[in-house]
Amino acid sequence: MIALLVGLGLLFSFTSKFVQFRYMKEMFRIIFEKSTVSADGKRGISSFQAFTISAASRIGTGNLAGVATAIAAGGPGAVFWMWVIALIGAASSFVESTLAQIYKVKDRDGFRGGPAYYMEKGLNKRWMGIIFAVTITFCFGLVFNAVQSNTISLAMNEGFGVSKIAVGAVLAILTAIIIFGGLKRIAHVTQILVPVMAVIYLVLAIFILLFNITEIPAMFMLIVKAAFGIEQAAGGALGAAVLNGIKRGLFSNEAGMGSAPNAAATAAVSHPVKQGLIQTLGVFVDTILICSATAFIILLSGEYLRADATSINLTQSALAVHIGDWATIFVAVAIFLFAFSSVIGNYYYGETNIEFIKESPAALFIYRLAVIGMVFFGSVAKISLVWNLADLFMAIMAFINLIAITMLYKIALAALRDYRMQRKAGKDPVFYADSIEGVGETECWGRRQETER
């Protein structure tokens, strides 16, 4: 998987002439664009709204607990490899999210799409889409939700001394209320609170860095040395650093995994490349900013040398060293908001992919019961079991998606060329189904000739 992730990330980087770096200025320009109005007069989700929604789904357990887990298992060098997978994987994120936009379909709420849809429409392989849909439903709806609840129960136990069984029961009840009762208000509240909490967390990290500014050069040296096995006293061996850095990096930023395209497809934009660039920016924000903030807090505290701190409790104890014992409670509250909002998002990924296979109320009911069961199970299960399950399903899911985008990436590159030509001509790029060759069946993009007529 590591060879595939890095190899294909490099392929997409070179063939797109490093779209993730060349279009950085364009990403920030697009993010403040107003949303487009569809033919029926409805205004869709804007680029900025799409960015905040995707950021809210990315920022969470991976940023606080995943980084800590990577450092505990792979040493400080794991941080370097998290950066590598983000910088390279951003190109994969561009490709998959652009394809999700090209092959999205209309539904009662606007649009939906993702890997299953571009496998069916772009590759004409519905069977492949069904396999992916089943995998992402298990991966996100069940296994990843167990990871989220596991992290919440650890944080609550560390911060407030609440038993894991009690936390699991409360989480299961709250999850049931949302997915059965459809209480959208709770979901809306978390969508507001998650970005606010993320900003507070970043500001806190910046203050800690400024307070320890003289130690920063030595910290960077430690990360680089440990990444290549030069500084073994500070962490795990070279293989552990690479493996854990890439595993936790992928879990956090989801580049190439096939999850973010499900969210990317819902946005209303005039050109698919716009959403591809927005999702690419999301990878940078997630890993280079938020994950690095957690890593710096942990490394500057020295707490990573403790044998008993392996997950969210490592982040909590590291913050406590810098700002006092109240940090443990702050992280517990933050991780509850981050992780519980992710539970809602993860559930949606499963539901939309079940609908891809077949709209079945019975299947949806069984899935909802399974989600609630896994939320409780994750709260009381061992950390290692939950994270190993996540790694297994994450690898299967990424493998299927990477095969698909390797077969379709030339479509995304052709869309990028079309976008670039229109921008050079001073236009606001607009995409049509016949703008590029070989696109095949699309549902949401008209043809240029029909528009001109």
Secondary structure, 3 states (H helix, E strand, C coil): CHHHHHHHHHHHHHHCCCHHHHCHHHHHHHCCCCCCECCCCCECCCHHHHHHHHHHHHCCHHHHHHHHHHHHHHCCHHHHHHHHHHHHHHHHHHHHHHHHHHCCEEECCEEECCHHHHHHHCCCCHHHHHHHHHHHHHHHHHHHHHHHHHHHHHHHHHHHCCCHHHHHHHHHHHHHHHHHHCCHHHHHHHHHHHHHHHHHHHHHHHHHHHHCHHHHHHHHHHHHHHHCCCCHHHCCCHHHHHHHHHHHHHHHHCCCCCCHHHHHCCCCCCCHHHHHHHHHHHHHHHHHHHHHHHHHHHHHHCHHHCCCCCCHHHHHHHHHHHHCCHHHHHHHHHHHHHHHHHHHHHHHHHHHHHHHHCCCHHHHHHHHHHHHHHHHHHHHCCHHHHHHHHHHHHHHHHHHHHHHHHHHHHHHHHHHHHHHHHHHCCCCCCCCCCCCCCCCCCCCCCCHHHHHC
